[in-house]
Amino acid sequence: MGQNNKKKNFKQVKRKTWPMILLLGGGAILLIGAFFAFVKPTQINAALGDSSAPRLEVDQELVDFGDVKVDQLVEATFRLTNTGDGTLRFSDAPYIEVLEGC
């Protein structure tokens, strides 16, 4: 009777390991899928050193107009250049921040 109990215990242990393996494997697949879903292909290419990725350069990042009266029109011009080999596409409108000084 002692051997029958050992066989049952071994089968129970063996059955308990499969759900854990499936859980860990599924979790790994979800993490890999989330990585590729949220990271842009251009970021992956740039990280891997792919020179065919687009690269945007701006000739000036900051423009200081000094003191400007309210309702006075001011203009700034920027030169944007794609220095990479890939095609540069904007998926969203470019972000421009206007700061108000004291």
N, C-alpha and C positions, 0 to 999 in steps of 0.2 A: 504494500500500500504506500510505502514511502516513495517508491519510484514514480508512481502515478501522480503524486502531489508535485514532485520535481518537474515532471513533464508539463503539467498544467501551469505551474509558475513560469517556466521558460516560455511557453506559448503566450502567456499574458504579457510578459516583458517584451516579447517580440512584437506583439500587436500594438503596444503603446508607443513604440519608436516610430512607426510609419506616420502617424498624424504629426509628430514633431518635425520629421523630415519634410513632409509636404508643406507644413506651415512656414518653415524657414526658407524653403525653395520658392514658395509663392511670395513671401516678403521680399526676397532678393529680386525677383522678377518685377515686382511693383516698384521698387526703388530705381531699378534701371530704366523702366518705362517712364517714371516721373522725371528722371534726369533728362531724357531725350525730349520729353514733352515741354519742359520749361526752359531749356537752354537753346538759344538760337543757333542755327547751323554756322553762322559767321563767327560766333564766339568759339565754337568747337574748332573750326578751321584755324582761327587765329591762335588758339591755345596749342594746336598741334604744329604750328609754324607753317601753315599753308600760305604761300604768297599770293594765291589767287583770290584771297578774301579782300573785300573792299575796305578802304580805310579813309575816313573823312578827316581832313585837316582844315582849320580855320585860321586865317591870317592874323586875326586879333580876337582875343577872348573877352576883353574888357574895354568898354568905351566910357570915358568920364567926360560929361558935358559941363561939369562945374555947376554953378548956380543957374538955374533955369526958372523963369517966371511961369506961373500957372497959365495955361492956355497958349504957351509959346511953342511953336512947331520946331522940333529938332529931328535930324535925320542921321542915320549911320549906314555905312555900306560895309559889307563883309564879303570876302572872297572865300568861297568854299571849294576845296579841291579834293578829288578822289585820288589819293596817292597809291592805292592798292591796284591790283590787277583785275579784281572782280567788279561786277556791275553793282553800283550803289543804288539801293532802293530804300525809300522811307515808308515804313509800314504805318507810322503814326505821324502826326504833324510835329515838326521840330519844336523842341522846348526852348522858349526864350524867357529869361527872368529879368524883370525890370525892378531895380532896387531904388527906393526913395531915401535920400540922405537927409541929415538934420540941417 
